[in-house]
């Protein structure tokens, strides 16, 4: 198994991400944002070989990155989507 990751990518609105690949396929996305309760980090697995359907996010497009559904910080309520490589606030 070959695991690689992208550089840190600024997708706007204070959100940064890092794409994580297994054997050349996008397996998940790590993300960070400034939260009033301290910096928040999360990880969204992508449905596919390493994540069963219903247990992760759907990959709509790797380039530019679009995943579904939205992401929610349970600590502060920061909520939005990654669409066409940008953060879209709800």
PDB file of N, CA, C and O in Angstrom:
ATOM      1  N   UNK A   1       0.854  -1.167   0.000  1.00  0.00           N
ATOM      2  CA  UNK A   1       0.000   0.000   0.000  1.00  0.00           C
ATOM      3  C   UNK A   1       0.901   1.232   0.000  1.00  0.00           C
ATOM      4  O   UNK A   1       1.815   1.345   0.817  1.00  0.00           O
ATOM      5  N   UNK A   2       0.633   2.155  -0.927  1.00  0.00           N
ATOM      6  CA  UNK A   2       1.409   3.374  -1.065  1.00  0.00           C
ATOM      7  C   UNK A   2       0.552   4.558  -0.626  1.00  0.00           C
ATOM      8  O   UNK A   2      -0.433   4.883  -1.289  1.00  0.00           O
ATOM      9  N   UNK A   3       0.912   5.207   0.481  1.00  0.00           N
ATOM     10  CA  UNK A   3       0.161   6.346   1.004  1.00  0.00           C
ATOM     11  C   UNK A   3       0.915   7.635   0.719  1.00  0.00           C
ATOM     12  O   UNK A   3       2.102   7.748   1.028  1.00  0.00           O
ATOM     13  N   UNK A   4       0.223   8.611   0.127  1.00  0.00           N
ATOM     14  CA  UNK A   4       0.817   9.916  -0.161  1.00  0.00           C
ATOM     15  C   UNK A   4      -0.177  11.000   0.235  1.00  0.00           C
ATOM     16  O   UNK A   4      -1.350  10.729   0.488  1.00  0.00           O
ATOM     17  N   UNK A   5       0.319  12.231   0.284  1.00  0.00           N
ATOM     18  CA  UNK A   5      -0.559  13.352   0.598  1.00  0.00           C
ATOM     19  C   UNK A   5      -0.131  14.572  -0.198  1.00  0.00           C
ATOM     20  O   UNK A   5       1.019  14.693  -0.621  1.00  0.00           O
ATOM     21  N   UNK A   6      -1.082  15.471  -0.389  1.00  0.00           N
ATOM     22  CA  UNK A   6      -0.804  16.709  -1.111  1.00  0.00           C
ATOM     23  C   UNK A   6      -0.136  17.706  -0.175  1.00  0.00           C
ATOM     24  O   UNK A   6      -0.019  17.475   1.029  1.00  0.00           O
ATOM     25  N   UNK A   7       0.296  18.811  -0.750  1.00  0.00           N
ATOM     26  CA  UNK A   7       0.693  19.954   0.071  1.00  0.00           C
ATOM     27  C   UNK A   7      -0.558  20.470   0.766  1.00  0.00           C
ATOM     28  O   UNK A   7      -1.672  20.109   0.387  1.00  0.00           O
ATOM     29  N   UNK A   8      -0.385  21.303   1.771  1.00  0.00           N
ATOM     30  CA  UNK A   8      -1.510  21.971   2.413  1.00  0.00           C
ATOM     31  C   UNK A   8      -2.079  22.978   1.417  1.00  0.00           C
ATOM     32  O   UNK A   8      -1.338  23.755   0.815  1.00  0.00           O
ATOM     33  N   UNK A   9      -3.403  22.957   1.248  1.00  0.00           N
ATOM     34  CA  UNK A   9      -4.077  23.800   0.261  1.00  0.00           C
ATOM     35  C   UNK A   9      -5.046  24.735   0.984  1.00  0.00           C
ATOM     36  O   UNK A   9      -5.892  24.283   1.755  1.00  0.00           O
ATOM     37  N   UNK A  10      -4.921  26.031   0.734  1.00  0.00           N
ATOM     38  CA  UNK A  10      -5.853  27.025   1.284  1.00  0.00           C
ATOM     39  C   UNK A  10      -7.060  27.084   0.364  1.00  0.00           C
ATOM     40  O   UNK A  10      -6.928  27.445  -0.806  1.00  0.00           O
ATOM     41  N   UNK A  11      -8.252  26.728   0.882  1.00  0.00           N
ATOM     42  CA  UNK A  11      -9.454  26.738   0.041  1.00  0.00           C
ATOM     43  C   UNK A  11     -10.364  27.925   0.377  1.00  0.00           C
ATOM     44  O   UNK A  11     -11.511  27.977  -0.067  1.00  0.00           O
ATOM     45  N   UNK A  12      -9.853  28.866   1.153  1.00  0.00           N
ATOM     46  CA  UNK A  12     -10.607  30.082   1.463  1.00  0.00           C
ATOM     47  C   UNK A  12     -11.348  30.012   2.775  1.00  0.00           C
ATOM     48  O   UNK A  12     -11.549  28.936   3.339  1.00  0.00           O
ATOM     49  N   UNK A  13     -11.756  31.188   3.260  1.00  0.00           N
ATOM     50  CA  UNK A  13     -12.542  31.336   4.499  1.00  0.00           C
ATOM     51  C   UNK A  13     -11.843  30.734   5.708  1.00  0.00           C
ATOM     52  O   UNK A  13     -12.499  30.261   6.636  1.00  0.00           O
ATOM     53  N   UNK A  14     -10.506  30.750   5.701  1.00  0.00           N
ATOM     54  CA  UNK A  14      -9.740  30.236   6.834  1.00  0.00           C
ATOM     55  C   UNK A  14      -9.642  28.723   6.892  1.00  0.00           C
ATOM     56  O   UNK A  14      -9.236  28.173   7.916  1.00  0.00           O
ATOM     57  N   UNK A  15     -10.007  28.038   5.814  1.00  0.00           N
ATOM     58  CA  UNK A  15      -9.971  26.571   5.771  1.00  0.00           C
ATOM     59  C   UNK A  15      -8.760  26.122   4.967  1.00  0.00           C
ATOM     60  O   UNK A  15      -8.514  26.629   3.872  1.00  0.00           O
ATOM     61  N   UNK A  16      -8.005  25.171   5.507  1.00  0.00           N
ATOM     62  CA  UNK A  16      -6.932  24.523   4.756  1.00  0.00           C
ATOM     63  C   UNK A  16      -7.208  23.025   4.739  1.00  0.00           C
ATOM     64  O   UNK A  16      -7.802  22.471   5.664  1.00  0.00           O
ATOM     65  N   UNK A  17      -6.762  22.389   3.665  1.00  0.00           N
ATOM     66  CA  UNK A  17      -6.971  20.946   3.521  1.00  0.00           C
ATOM     67  C   UNK A  17      -5.684  20.268   3.076  1.00  0.00           C
ATOM     68  O   UNK A  17      -4.738  20.913   2.622  1.00  0.00           O
ATOM     69  N   UNK A  18      -5.678  18.978   3.218  1.00  0.00           N
ATOM     70  CA  UNK A  18      -4.601  18.124   2.722  1.00  0.00           C
ATOM     71  C   UNK A  18      -5.271  16.868   2.176  1.00  0.00           C
ATOM     72  O   UNK A  18      -5.938  16.147   2.918  1.00  0.00           O
ATOM     73  N   UNK A  19      -5.097  16.606   0.892  1.00  0.00           N
ATOM     74  CA  UNK A  19      -5.665  15.401   0.283  1.00  0.00           C
ATOM     75  C   UNK A  19      -4.764  14.220   0.631  1.00  0.00           C
ATOM     76  O   UNK A  19      -3.539  14.333   0.584  1.00  0.00           O
ATOM     77  N   UNK A  20      -5.364  13.104   0.974  1.00  0.00           N
ATOM     78  CA  UNK A  20      -4.596  11.905   1.319  1.00  0.00           C
ATOM     79  C   UNK A  20      -4.996  10.773   0.379  1.00  0.00           C
ATOM     80  O   UNK A  20      -6.176  10.471   0.199  1.00  0.00           O
ATOM     81  N   UNK A  21      -3.983  10.162  -0.211  1.00  0.00           N
ATOM     82  CA  UNK A  21      -4.188   9.142  -1.236  1.00  0.00           C
ATOM     83  C   UNK A  21      -3.657   7.797  -0.770  1.00  0.00           C
ATOM     84  O   UNK A  21      -2.681   7.727  -0.023  1.00  0.00           O
ATOM     85  N   UNK A  22      -4.303   6.735  -1.216  1.00  0.00           N
ATOM     86  CA  UNK A  22      -3.823   5.369  -1.040  1.00  0.00           C
ATOM     87  C   UNK A  22      -3.766   4.758  -2.432  1.00  0.00           C
ATOM     88  O   UNK A  22      -4.771   4.685  -3.138  1.00  0.00           O
ATOM     89  N   UNK A  23      -2.583   4.327  -2.808  1.00  0.00           N
ATOM     90  CA  UNK A  23      -2.356   3.731  -4.129  1.00  0.00           C
ATOM     91  C   UNK A  23      -2.887   4.621  -5.256  1.00  0.00           C
ATOM     92  O   UNK A  23      -3.469   4.138  -6.227  1.00  0.00           O
ATOM     93  N   UNK A  24      -2.670   5.939  -5.105  1.00  0.00           N
ATOM     94  CA  UNK A  24      -3.030   6.897  -6.143  1.00  0.00           C
ATOM     95  C   UNK A  24      -4.479   7.321  -6.178  1.00  0.00           C
ATOM     96  O   UNK A  24      -4.857   8.143  -7.013  1.00  0.00           O
ATOM     97  N   UNK A  25      -5.310   6.775  -5.284  1.00  0.00           N
ATOM     98  CA  UNK A  25      -6.727   7.137  -5.252  1.00  0.00           C
ATOM     99  C   UNK A  25      -7.008   7.961  -3.997  1.00  0.00           C
ATOM    100  O   UNK A  25      -6.507   7.651  -2.916  1.00  0.00           O
ATOM    101  N   UNK A  26      -7.815   9.014  -4.151  1.00  0.00           N
ATOM    102  CA  UNK A  26      -8.147   9.850  -3.007  1.00  0.00           C
ATOM    103  C   UNK A  26      -8.897   9.021  -1.968  1.00  0.00           C
ATOM    104  O   UNK A  26      -9.959   8.467  -2.249  1.00  0.00           O
ATOM    105  N   UNK A  27      -8.328   8.944  -0.761  1.00  0.00           N
ATOM    106  CA  UNK A  27      -8.916   8.146   0.316  1.00  0.00           C
ATOM    107  C   UNK A  27      -9.554   9.016   1.393  1.00  0.00           C
ATOM    108  O   UNK A  27     -10.398   8.547   2.157  1.00  0.00           O
ATOM    109  N   UNK A  28      -9.144  10.301   1.452  1.00  0.00           N
ATOM    110  CA  UNK A  28      -9.696  11.180   2.473  1.00  0.00           C
ATOM    111  C   UNK A  28      -9.131  12.575   2.375  1.00  0.00           C
ATOM    112  O   UNK A  28      -8.182  12.836   1.636  1.00  0.00           O
ATOM    113  N   UNK A  29      -9.736  13.468   3.142  1.00  0.00           N
ATOM    114  CA  UNK A  29      -9.318  14.860   3.168  1.00  0.00           C
ATOM    115  C   UNK A  29      -9.208  15.297   4.627  1.00  0.00           C
ATOM    116  O   UNK A  29     -10.186  15.247   5.372  1.00  0.00           O
ATOM    117  N   UNK A  30      -8.008  15.728   5.029  1.00  0.00           N
ATOM    118  CA  UNK A  30      -7.819  16.340   6.348  1.00  0.00           C
ATOM    119  C   UNK A  30      -8.104  17.826   6.181  1.00  0.00           C
ATOM    120  O   UNK A  30      -7.766  18.413   5.153  1.00  0.00           O
ATOM    121  N   UNK A  31      -8.725  18.437   7.188  1.00  0.00           N
ATOM    122  CA  UNK A  31      -9.022  19.866   7.095  1.00  0.00           C
ATOM    123  C   UNK A  31      -8.850  20.545   8.451  1.00  0.00           C
ATOM    124  O   UNK A  31      -8.979  19.919   9.503  1.00  0.00           O
ATOM    125  N   UNK A  32      -8.556  21.844   8.393  1.00  0.00           N
ATOM    126  CA  UNK A  32      -8.327  22.646   9.591  1.00  0.00           C
ATOM    127  C   UNK A  32      -9.024  23.984   9.451  1.00  0.00           C
ATOM    128  O   UNK A  32      -9.125  24.528   8.352  1.00  0.00           O
ATOM    129  N   UNK A  33      -9.505  24.512  10.567  1.00  0.00           N
ATOM    130  CA  UNK A  33      -9.998  25.886  10.611  1.00  0.00           C
ATOM    131  C   UNK A  33      -9.807  26.428  12.015  1.00  0.00           C
ATOM    132  O   UNK A  33      -9.716  25.669  12.980  1.00  0.00           O
ATOM    133  N   UNK A  34      -9.746  27.759  12.122  1.00  0.00           N
ATOM    134  CA  UNK A  34      -9.667  28.399  13.428  1.00  0.00           C
ATOM    135  C   UNK A  34     -11.042  28.383  14.051  1.00  0.00           C
ATOM    136  O   UNK A  34     -12.020  28.848  13.467  1.00  0.00           O
ATOM    137  N   UNK A  35     -11.094  27.847  15.230  1.00  0.00           N
ATOM    138  CA  UNK A  35     -12.342  27.686  15.964  1.00  0.00           C
ATOM    139  C   UNK A  35     -12.237  28.536  17.233  1.00  0.00           C
ATOM    140  O   UNK A  35     -11.165  28.577  17.837  1.00  0.00           O
ATOM    141  N   UNK A  36     -13.293  29.207  17.658  1.00  0.00           N
ATOM    142  CA  UNK A  36     -13.220  29.967  18.908  1.00  0.00           C
ATOM    143  C   UNK A  36     -12.773  29.119  20.098  1.00  0.00           C
ATOM    144  O   UNK A  36     -12.279  29.657  21.089  1.00  0.00           O
ATOM    145  N   UNK A  37     -12.939  27.819  20.009  1.00  0.00           N
ATOM    146  CA  UNK A  37     -12.525  26.924  21.097  1.00  0.00           C
ATOM    147  C   UNK A  37     -11.130  26.362  20.870  1.00  0.00           C
ATOM    148  O   UNK A  37     -10.715  25.427  21.555  1.00  0.00           O
ATOM    149  N   UNK A  38     -10.392  26.936  19.893  1.00  0.00           N
ATOM    150  CA  UNK A  38      -9.052  26.466  19.543  1.00  0.00           C
ATOM    151  C   UNK A  38      -9.062  25.880  18.147  1.00  0.00           C
ATOM    152  O   UNK A  38     -10.118  25.504  17.639  1.00  0.00           O
ATOM    153  N   UNK A  39      -7.909  25.799  17.526  1.00  0.00           N
ATOM    154  CA  UNK A  39      -7.824  25.282  16.155  1.00  0.00           C
ATOM    155  C   UNK A  39      -8.498  23.919  16.089  1.00  0.00           C
ATOM    156  O   UNK A  39      -8.317  23.082  16.973  1.00  0.00           O
ATOM    157  N   UNK A  40      -9.273  23.704  15.040  1.00  0.00           N
ATOM    158  CA  UNK A  40     -10.002  22.454  14.878  1.00  0.00           C
ATOM    159  C   UNK A  40      -9.457  21.704  13.672  1.00  0.00           C
ATOM    160  O   UNK A  40      -9.221  22.287  12.614  1.00  0.00           O
ATOM    161  N   UNK A  41      -9.264  20.417  13.848  1.00  0.00           N
ATOM    162  CA  UNK A  41      -8.834  19.550  12.753  1.00  0.00           C
ATOM    163  C   UNK A  41      -9.856  18.441  12.594  1.00  0.00           C
ATOM    164  O   UNK A  41     -10.443  17.969  13.568  1.00  0.00           O
ATOM    165  N   UNK A  42     -10.058  18.034  11.357  1.00  0.00           N
ATOM    166  CA  UNK A  42     -10.983  16.939  11.085  1.00  0.00           C
ATOM    167  C   UNK A  42     -10.476  16.116   9.917  1.00  0.00           C
ATOM    168  O   UNK A  42      -9.517  16.492   9.243  1.00  0.00           O
ATOM    169  N   UNK A  43     -11.119  15.009   9.693  1.00  0.00           N
ATOM    170  CA  UNK A  43     -10.761  14.132   8.584  1.00  0.00           C
ATOM    171  C   UNK A  43     -12.044  13.559   8.002  1.00  0.00           C
ATOM    172  O   UNK A  43     -12.913  13.082   8.732  1.00  0.00           O
ATOM    173  N   UNK A  44     -12.153  13.613   6.678  1.00  0.00           N
ATOM    174  CA  UNK A  44     -13.312  13.058   5.998  1.00  0.00           C
ATOM    175  C   UNK A  44     -12.860  11.921   5.096  1.00  0.00           C
ATOM    176  O   UNK A  44     -12.183  12.167   4.097  1.00  0.00           O
ATOM    177  N   UNK A  45     -13.214  10.690   5.420  1.00  0.00           N
ATOM    178  CA  UNK A  45     -12.890   9.581   4.529  1.00  0.00           C
ATOM    179  C   UNK A  45     -13.746   9.656   3.268  1.00  0.00           C
ATOM    180  O   UNK A  45     -14.897  10.090   3.315  1.00  0.00           O
ATOM    181  N   UNK A  46     -13.185   9.237   2.157  1.00  0.00           N
ATOM    182  CA  UNK A  46     -13.902   9.215   0.883  1.00  0.00           C
ATOM    183  C   UNK A  46     -14.361   7.789   0.613  1.00  0.00           C
ATOM    184  O   UNK A  46     -13.580   6.843   0.722  1.00  0.00           O
ATOM    185  N   UNK A  47     -15.646   7.644   0.256  1.00  0.00           N
ATOM    186  CA  UNK A  47     -16.172   6.320  -0.060  1.00  0.00           C
ATOM    187  C   UNK A  47     -15.378   5.702  -1.205  1.00  0.00           C
ATOM    188  O   UNK A  47     -15.042   6.385  -2.172  1.00  0.00           O
ATOM    189  N   UNK A  48     -15.085   4.438  -1.096  1.00  0.00           N
ATOM    190  CA  UNK A  48     -14.343   3.738  -2.135  1.00  0.00           C
ATOM    191  C   UNK A  48     -13.723   2.479  -1.579  1.00  0.00           C
ATOM    192  O   UNK A  48     -14.273   1.855  -0.672  1.00  0.00           O
ATOM    193  N   UNK A  49     -12.569   2.103  -2.124  1.00  0.00           N
ATOM    194  CA  UNK A  49     -11.898   0.857  -1.727  1.00  0.00           C
ATOM    195  C   UNK A  49     -11.640   0.757  -0.232  1.00  0.00           C
ATOM    196  O   UNK A  49     -11.727  -0.328   0.341  1.00  0.00           O
ATOM    197  N   UNK A  50     -11.319   1.895   0.411  1.00  0.00           N
ATOM    198  CA  UNK A  50     -10.905   1.870   1.814  1.00  0.00           C
ATOM    199  C   UNK A  50     -11.979   2.403   2.762  1.00  0.00           C
ATOM    200  O   UNK A  50     -11.736   2.553   3.959  1.00  0.00           O
ATOM    201  N   UNK A  51     -13.165   2.688   2.223  1.00  0.00           N
ATOM    202  CA  UNK A  51     -14.268   3.185   3.041  1.00  0.00           C
ATOM    203  C   UNK A  51     -15.578   2.758   2.394  1.00  0.00           C
ATOM    204  O   UNK A  51     -15.840   3.097   1.240  1.00  0.00           O
ATOM    205  N   UNK A  52     -16.388   2.029   3.115  1.00  0.00           N
ATOM    206  CA  UNK A  52     -17.657   1.524   2.588  1.00  0.00           C
ATOM    207  C   UNK A  52     -18.635   2.650   2.276  1.00  0.00           C
ATOM    208  O   UNK A  52     -18.602   3.701   2.918  1.00  0.00           O
ATOM    209  N   UNK A  53     -19.490   2.437   1.311  1.00  0.00           N
ATOM    210  CA  UNK A  53     -20.549   3.382   0.993  1.00  0.00           C
ATOM    211  C   UNK A  53     -21.375   3.646   2.244  1.00  0.00           C
ATOM    212  O   UNK A  53     -21.729   2.718   2.971  1.00  0.00           O
ATOM    213  N   UNK A  54     -21.674   4.900   2.488  1.00  0.00           N
ATOM    214  CA  UNK A  54     -22.435   5.284   3.663  1.00  0.00           C
ATOM    215  C   UNK A  54     -21.577   5.609   4.866  1.00  0.00           C
ATOM    216  O   UNK A  54     -22.069   6.173   5.843  1.00  0.00           O
ATOM    217  N   UNK A  55     -20.289   5.259   4.813  1.00  0.00           N
ATOM    218  CA  UNK A  55     -19.381   5.530   5.932  1.00  0.00           C
ATOM    219  C   UNK A  55     -18.480   6.730   5.681  1.00  0.00           C
ATOM    220  O   UNK A  55     -17.674   7.084   6.541  1.00  0.00           O
ATOM    221  N   UNK A  56     -18.602   7.358   4.525  1.00  0.00           N
ATOM    222  CA  UNK A  56     -17.722   8.478   4.206  1.00  0.00           C
ATOM    223  C   UNK A  56     -18.415   9.483   3.313  1.00  0.00           C
ATOM    224  O   UNK A  56     -19.634   9.462   3.145  1.00  0.00           O
ATOM    225  N   UNK A  57     -17.615  10.360   2.746  1.00  0.00           N
ATOM    226  CA  UNK A  57     -18.108  11.400   1.864  1.00  0.00           C
ATOM    227  C   UNK A  57     -17.995  10.939   0.416  1.00  0.00           C
ATOM    228  O   UNK A  57     -17.096  10.172   0.070  1.00  0.00           O
ATOM    229  N   UNK A  58     -18.901  11.404  -0.417  1.00  0.00           N
ATOM    230  CA  UNK A  58     -18.883  11.063  -1.831  1.00  0.00           C
ATOM    231  C   UNK A  58     -17.931  12.009  -2.555  1.00  0.00           C
ATOM    232  O   UNK A  58     -17.997  13.227  -2.389  1.00  0.00           O
ATOM    233  N   UNK A  59     -17.050  11.428  -3.357  1.00  0.00           N
ATOM    234  CA  UNK A  59     -16.160  12.219  -4.194  1.00  0.00           C
ATOM    235  C   UNK A  59     -16.900  12.552  -5.481  1.00  0.00           C
ATOM    236  O   UNK A  59     -17.240  11.662  -6.260  1.00  0.00           O
ATOM    237  N   UNK A  60     -17.145  13.834  -5.697  1.00  0.00           N
ATOM    238  CA  UNK A  60     -17.779  14.290  -6.929  1.00  0.00           C
ATOM    239  C   UNK A  60     -16.692  14.568  -7.953  1.00  0.00           C
ATOM    240  O   UNK A  60     -16.827  14.208  -9.122  1.00  0.00           O
ATOM    241  N   UNK A  61     -15.593  15.223  -7.506  1.00  0.00           N
ATOM    242  CA  UNK A  61     -14.473  15.556  -8.383  1.00  0.00           C
ATOM    243  C   UNK A  61     -13.209  15.722  -7.547  1.00  0.00           C
ATOM    244  O   UNK A  61     -13.233  16.363  -6.496  1.00  0.00           O
ATOM    245  N   UNK A  62     -12.098  15.140  -8.016  1.00  0.00           N
ATOM    246  CA  UNK A  62     -10.813  15.307  -7.327  1.00  0.00           C
ATOM    247  C   UNK A  62     -10.166  16.641  -7.717  1.00  0.00           C
ATOM    248  O   UNK A  62      -9.563  17.302  -6.872  1.00  0.00           O
ATOM    249  N   UNK A  63     -10.284  17.034  -8.963  1.00  0.00           N
ATOM    250  CA  UNK A  63      -9.694  18.284  -9.448  1.00  0.00           C
ATOM    251  C   UNK A  63     -10.682  19.024 -10.310  1.00  0.00           C
ATOM    252  O   UNK A  63     -10.984  18.561 -11.410  1.00  0.00           O
ATOM    253  N   UNK A  64     -11.194  20.135  -9.876  1.00  0.00           N
ATOM    254  CA  UNK A  64     -11.054  20.688  -8.528  1.00  0.00           C
ATOM    255  C   UNK A  64     -11.888  19.872  -7.533  1.00  0.00           C
ATOM    256  O   UNK A  64     -12.911  19.285  -7.889  1.00  0.00           O
ATOM    257  N   UNK A  65     -11.430  19.852  -6.294  1.00  0.00           N
ATOM    258  CA  UNK A  65     -12.052  19.003  -5.285  1.00  0.00           C
ATOM    259  C   UNK A  65     -13.486  19.431  -4.993  1.00  0.00           C
ATOM    260  O   UNK A  65     -13.759  20.592  -4.688  1.00  0.00           O
ATOM    261  N   UNK A  66     -14.389  18.467  -5.095  1.00  0.00           N
ATOM    262  CA  UNK A  66     -15.774  18.638  -4.675  1.00  0.00           C
ATOM    263  C   UNK A  66     -16.185  17.344  -3.981  1.00  0.00           C
ATOM    264  O   UNK A  66     -16.098  16.262  -4.560  1.00  0.00           O
ATOM    265  N   UNK A  67     -16.636  17.469  -2.726  1.00  0.00           N
ATOM    266  CA  UNK A  67     -17.129  16.310  -1.978  1.00  0.00           C
ATOM    267  C   UNK A  67     -18.508  16.639  -1.408  1.00  0.00           C
ATOM    268  O   UNK A  67     -18.883  17.804  -1.282  1.00  0.00           O
ATOM    269  N   UNK A  68     -19.240  15.603  -1.072  1.00  0.00           N
ATOM    270  CA  UNK A  68     -20.579  15.768  -0.530  1.00  0.00           C
ATOM    271  C   UNK A  68     -20.790  14.707   0.535  1.00  0.00           C
ATOM    272  O   UNK A  68     -20.308  13.589   0.354  1.00  0.00           O
ATOM    273  N   UNK A  69     -21.471  14.982   1.621  1.00  0.00           N
ATOM    274  CA  UNK A  69     -22.183  16.198   1.959  1.00  0.00           C
ATOM    275  C   UNK A  69     -21.266  17.256   2.564  1.00  0.00           C
ATOM    276  O   UNK A  69     -20.052  17.231   2.361  1.00  0.00           O
ATOM    277  N   UNK A  70     -21.858  18.182   3.307  1.00  0.00           N
ATOM    278  CA  UNK A  70     -21.135  19.292   3.919  1.00  0.00           C
ATOM    279  C   UNK A  70     -20.291  18.818   5.105  1.00  0.00           C
ATOM    280  O   UNK A  70     -20.367  17.664   5.527  1.00  0.00           O
ATOM    281  N   UNK A  71     -19.487  19.744   5.626  1.00  0.00           N
ATOM    282  CA  UNK A  71     -18.649  19.505   6.808  1.00  0.00           C
ATOM    283  C   UNK A  71     -19.146  20.422   7.927  1.00  0.00           C
ATOM    284  O   UNK A  71     -19.506  21.573   7.683  1.00  0.00           O
ATOM    285  N   UNK A  72     -19.161  19.908   9.137  1.00  0.00           N
ATOM    286  CA  UNK A  72     -19.644  20.669  10.285  1.00  0.00           C
ATOM    287  C   UNK A  72     -18.692  20.516  11.457  1.00  0.00           C
ATOM    288  O   UNK A  72     -18.348  19.399  11.843  1.00  0.00           O
ATOM    289  N   UNK A  73     -18.262  21.648  12.027  1.00  0.00           N
ATOM    290  CA  UNK A  73     -17.471  21.628  13.262  1.00  0.00           C
ATOM    291  C   UNK A  73     -18.457  21.577  14.420  1.00  0.00           C
ATOM    292  O   UNK A  73     -19.209  22.527  14.637  1.00  0.00           O
ATOM    293  N   UNK A  74     -18.461  20.495  15.152  1.00  0.00           N
ATOM    294  CA  UNK A  74     -19.403  20.345  16.262  1.00  0.00           C
ATOM    295  C   UNK A  74     -19.038  21.235  17.444  1.00  0.00           C
ATOM    296  O   UNK A  74     -19.871  21.473  18.318  1.00  0.00           O
ATOM    297  N   UNK A  75     -17.796  21.731  17.481  1.00  0.00           N
ATOM    298  CA  UNK A  75     -17.377  22.592  18.586  1.00  0.00           C
ATOM    299  C   UNK A  75     -17.930  24.007  18.445  1.00  0.00           C
ATOM    300  O   UNK A  75     -18.321  24.619  19.439  1.00  0.00           O
ATOM    301  N   UNK A  76     -17.968  24.539  17.203  1.00  0.00           N
ATOM    302  CA  UNK A  76     -18.386  25.939  17.035  1.00  0.00           C
ATOM    303  C   UNK A  76     -19.504  26.139  16.016  1.00  0.00           C
ATOM    304  O   UNK A  76     -20.015  27.250  15.874  1.00  0.00           O
ATOM    305  N   UNK A  77     -19.893  25.075  15.302  1.00  0.00           N
ATOM    306  CA  UNK A  77     -20.970  25.197  14.334  1.00  0.00           C
ATOM    307  C   UNK A  77     -20.532  25.677  12.962  1.00  0.00           C
ATOM    308  O   UNK A  77     -21.376  25.892  12.092  1.00  0.00           O
ATOM    309  N   UNK A  78     -19.222  25.853  12.743  1.00  0.00           N
ATOM    310  CA  UNK A  78     -18.710  26.250  11.426  1.00  0.00           C
ATOM    311  C   UNK A  78     -19.153  25.187  10.426  1.00  0.00           C
ATOM    312  O   UNK A  78     -18.900  23.999  10.628  1.00  0.00           O
ATOM    313  N   UNK A  79     -19.821  25.614   9.337  1.00  0.00           N
ATOM    314  CA  UNK A  79     -20.487  24.657   8.471  1.00  0.00           C
ATOM    315  C   UNK A  79     -20.360  25.092   7.025  1.00  0.00           C
ATOM    316  O   UNK A  79     -20.580  26.261   6.706  1.00  0.00           O
ATOM    317  N   UNK A  80     -20.007  24.163   6.148  1.00  0.00           N
ATOM    318  CA  UNK A  80     -19.929  24.484   4.740  1.00  0.00           C
ATOM    319  C   UNK A  80     -19.571  23.283   3.886  1.00  0.00           C
ATOM    320  O   UNK A  80     -19.455  22.156   4.367  1.00  0.00           O
ATOM    321  N   UNK A  81     -19.400  23.564   2.604  1.00  0.00           N
ATOM    322  CA  UNK A  81     -19.081  22.545   1.606  1.00  0.00           C
ATOM    323  C   UNK A  81     -17.716  22.813   0.998  1.00  0.00           C
ATOM    324  O   UNK A  81     -17.236  23.947   1.003  1.00  0.00           O
ATOM    325  N   UNK A  82     -17.096  21.766   0.475  1.00  0.00           N
ATOM    326  CA  UNK A  82     -15.946  21.923  -0.421  1.00  0.00           C
ATOM    327  C   UNK A  82     -16.477  21.682  -1.814  1.00  0.00           C
ATOM    328  O   UNK A  82     -16.841  20.562  -2.173  1.00  0.00           O
ATOM    329  N   UNK A  83     -16.517  22.757  -2.604  1.00  0.00           N
ATOM    330  CA  UNK A  83     -17.033  22.693  -3.964  1.00  0.00           C
ATOM    331  C   UNK A  83     -16.070  23.397  -4.918  1.00  0.00           C
ATOM    332  O   UNK A  83     -15.675  24.542  -4.696  1.00  0.00           O
ATOM    333  N   UNK A  84     -15.707  22.692  -5.973  1.00  0.00           N
ATOM    334  CA  UNK A  84     -14.797  23.217  -6.988  1.00  0.00           C
ATOM    335  C   UNK A  84     -13.526  23.797  -6.380  1.00  0.00           C
ATOM    336  O   UNK A  84     -13.029  24.838  -6.810  1.00  0.00           O
ATOM    337  N   UNK A  85     -13.007  23.089  -5.357  1.00  0.00           N
ATOM    338  CA  UNK A  85     -11.752  23.473  -4.725  1.00  0.00           C
ATOM    339  C   UNK A  85     -11.823  24.656  -3.780  1.00  0.00           C
ATOM    340  O   UNK A  85     -10.788  25.170  -3.355  1.00  0.00           O
ATOM    341  N   UNK A  86     -13.033  25.099  -3.441  1.00  0.00           N
ATOM    342  CA  UNK A  86     -13.220  26.260  -2.555  1.00  0.00           C
ATOM    343  C   UNK A  86     -14.183  25.918  -1.438  1.00  0.00           C
ATOM    344  O   UNK A  86     -15.016  25.021  -1.567  1.00  0.00           O
ATOM    345  N   UNK A  87     -14.057  26.656  -0.325  1.00  0.00           N
ATOM    346  CA  UNK A  87     -14.982  26.509   0.772  1.00  0.00           C
ATOM    347  C   UNK A  87     -16.214  27.354   0.491  1.00  0.00           C
ATOM    348  O   UNK A  87     -16.095  28.525   0.130  1.00  0.00           O
ATOM    349  N   UNK A  88     -17.396  26.770   0.652  1.00  0.00           N
ATOM    350  CA  UNK A  88     -18.656  27.474   0.461  1.00  0.00           C
ATOM    351  C   UNK A  88     -19.401  27.399   1.788  1.00  0.00           C
ATOM    352  O   UNK A  88     -19.837  26.326   2.206  1.00  0.00           O
ATOM    353  N   UNK A  89     -19.542  28.549   2.448  1.00  0.00           N
ATOM    354  CA  UNK A  89     -20.201  28.600   3.757  1.00  0.00           C
ATOM    355  C   UNK A  89     -21.701  28.418   3.599  1.00  0.00           C
ATOM    356  O   UNK A  89     -22.312  28.928   2.660  1.00  0.00           O
ATOM    357  N   UNK A  90     -22.283  27.679   4.543  1.00  0.00           N
ATOM    358  CA  UNK A  90     -23.738  27.465   4.555  1.00  0.00           C
ATOM    359  C   UNK A  90     -24.379  28.608   5.309  1.00  0.00           C
ATOM    360  O   UNK A  90     -25.601  28.646   5.450  1.00  0.00           O
TER     361      UNK A  90
END
